[in-house]
């Protein structure tokens, strides 16, 4: 995963384009910019994240901005979370991303997804998600697990162990299944079984 400093304007434009590409219902960039809560949450997070890392005096305003974004969009992203380029949060409502979560590039995440912790200790307690990962609606990825590049997490799966690159994980608790080629990469991963 590569997270180099990118001008904020470029990140926001890429987020908009990722939503247009990721959602076949998206008709125009204006419609996405005005009517997609996942995009709004991501944009507000990118600002809050920069504030969070700008110094101790901006941590409280960053946290308050993240809470305003949560009230406005239904998506809660801690300002400390590291989100890669071209993330697409489809539908948005109910997504929770914890403070020490790291999300790679070109990730698609559906509503109800949680990247949460399993303990109340300090330190790394949230998932690390690789590049080109798809996380289905309602999936819970918990603890300092690693989701490898290109993995697919099925709707409502509960993941508490690492998922290898290119694997598909479904069920409660999440179990790795063999991936079938030739299926839409944004389709629900549960369809692979």
C-alpha positions in Angstrom: 0.0 0.0 0.0 1.3 3.4 -1.0 0.1 6.5 0.9 2.2 9.4 -0.4 1.2 13.0 0.2 -1.3 14.0 -2.5 -2.8 17.5 -2.8 -6.3 17.5 -1.2 -8.0 18.7 -4.4 -6.6 15.7 -6.3 -7.8 13.3 -3.6 -11.3 14.7 -3.6 -11.5 14.5 -7.4 -10.3 10.9 -7.4 -12.9 10.1 -4.7 -15.6 11.5 -7.0 -14.4 9.6 -10.0 -14.1 6.3 -8.0 -17.8 6.7 -7.0 -18.8 7.3 -10.6 -16.9 4.2 -11.7 -18.1 2.1 -8.9 -21.8 2.8 -9.0 -23.6 1.9 -12.2 -26.5 4.1 -11.0 -24.3 7.2 -11.0 -25.3 9.4 -13.9 -23.2 12.6 -13.5 -20.4 13.8 -11.4 -22.7 16.6 -10.1 -25.2 14.0 -8.9 -22.4 12.1 -7.0 -20.9 15.3 -5.6 -24.3 16.4 -4.2 -26.1 13.2 -3.4 -23.6 10.5 -2.2 -23.1 10.3 1.6 -20.2 8.0 1.3 -18.4 10.6 -0.8 -19.3 13.4 1.6 -18.0 11.3 4.5 -14.8 10.6 2.8 -14.2 14.2 1.8 -14.9 15.4 5.4 -12.6 12.7 6.7 -9.8 13.8 4.4 -10.0 17.3 6.0 -10.4 16.0 9.5 -7.4 13.6 9.0 -5.1 16.4 8.0 -6.3 18.4 11.0 -5.7 15.4 13.3 -2.1 15.2 12.2 -1.4 19.0 12.1 -0.9 19.3 15.8 -2.5 18.8 19.2 -4.6 21.9 19.1 -6.4 20.6 16.0 -7.3 17.2 17.4 -10.5 18.3 19.1 -11.7 20.3 16.0 -10.9 17.2 13.9 -12.9 15.0 16.2 -15.8 17.4 16.1 -15.7 17.6 12.3 -15.8 13.8 12.2 -18.8 13.7 14.5 -20.6 16.4 12.3 -19.8 14.2 9.3 -21.3 11.2 11.1 -24.5 13.1 11.9 -24.7 14.4 8.3 -23.8 11.1 6.5 -24.4 8.2 8.8 -20.7 7.2 8.3 -18.3 7.4 11.3 -14.7 7.6 10.5 -12.2 8.4 13.2 -9.9 11.3 12.0 -6.8 9.1 12.8 -7.8 6.4 10.4 -5.6 6.2 7.2 -7.7 5.9 4.0 -6.1 5.2 0.7 -6.8 6.8 -2.6 -10.0 6.1 -4.6 -11.9 4.5 -1.8 -15.6 4.1 -2.6 -18.1 3.8 0.3 -21.3 2.7 -1.4 -24.6 3.8 0.3 -22.6 4.7 3.4 -25.1 4.4 6.2 -23.7 2.5 9.2 -20.1 2.4 8.1 -17.7 2.6 11.1 -13.9 2.9 10.7 -11.8 3.0 13.8 -8.8 5.2 14.7 -6.0 2.7 13.9 -7.6 1.3 10.7 -5.6 1.5 7.5 -7.3 1.1 4.2 -5.5 0.7 0.9 -6.2 2.1 -2.6 -9.1 1.3 -4.9 -11.2 -0.3 -2.1 -15.0 -0.7 -2.3 -16.8 -0.8 1.0 -20.6 -1.2 1.3 -23.1 0.1 3.9 -23.0 -1.4 7.4 -19.3 -2.2 7.2 -17.3 -2.0 10.5 -13.5 -1.8 10.7 -13.5 -2.1 14.4 -11.5 -3.2 17.4 -11.7 -6.2 19.7 -10.0 -4.7 22.7 -9.9 -1.4 24.6 -6.1 -1.3 24.8 -3.9 1.4 23.2 -2.0 0.7 20.1 -2.9 -0.9 16.8 -6.4 -2.4 17.4 -8.2 -2.0 14.0 -7.8 -3.8 10.7 -5.3 -3.1 7.9 -7.1 -3.5 4.5 -5.0 -4.0 1.4 -5.5 -2.5 -2.1 -8.4 -3.5 -4.4 -10.4 -5.1 -1.6 -14.2 -5.4 -1.7 -16.0 -5.5 1.7 -19.7 -6.6 1.4 -22.7 -4.9 3.2 -22.8 -5.5 6.9 -19.3 -7.1 7.2 -17.5 -6.7 10.5 -13.7 -6.8 10.3 -12.5 -6.8 13.8 -9.1 -6.4 15.5 -5.6 -5.8 14.1 -6.2 -8.3 11.3 -4.7 -7.9 7.8 -6.9 -8.2 4.7 -4.6 -9.0 1.7 -4.6 -7.2 -1.6 -7.5 -8.2 -3.9 -9.4 -10.1 -1.1 -13.2 -10.1 -1.0 -15.2 -10.1 2.2 -18.8 -11.3 2.0 -21.9 -9.5 3.2 -22.4 -9.9 6.9 -19.2 -11.9 7.4 -17.4 -11.5 10.7 -13.6 -11.5 10.2 -11.3 -11.9 13.2 -8.4 -13.6 11.4 -6.1 -12.5 8.6 -7.4 -13.0 5.0 -4.8 -13.8 2.4 -4.4 -11.7 -0.8 -6.9 -12.7 -3.4 -9.0 -14.8 -1.1 -12.7 -14.7 -0.5 -13.9 -14.8 3.2 -17.6 -15.4 4.0 -19.7 -16.4 7.1 -19.6 -16.1 10.9 -16.8 -16.5 11.8 -15.3 -15.6 8.4 -13.9 -18.6 6.5 -11.7 -18.4 3.4 -13.2 -19.9 0.3 -11.8 -20.7 -3.1 -12.3 -17.8 -5.6 -14.0 -18.4 -8.8 -12.8 -16.4 -11.8 -15.0 -14.5 -14.3 -17.3 -13.0 -11.7 -18.0 -9.3 -11.4 -15.2 -7.9 -9.1 -17.8 -5.7 -7.3 -20.4 -8.4 -6.9 -21.1 -9.7 -3.3 -18.3 -12.1 -2.4 -20.8 -14.5 -1.1 -21.7 -15.3 -4.7 -18.3 -17.0 -5.1 -19.3 -20.0 -3.0 
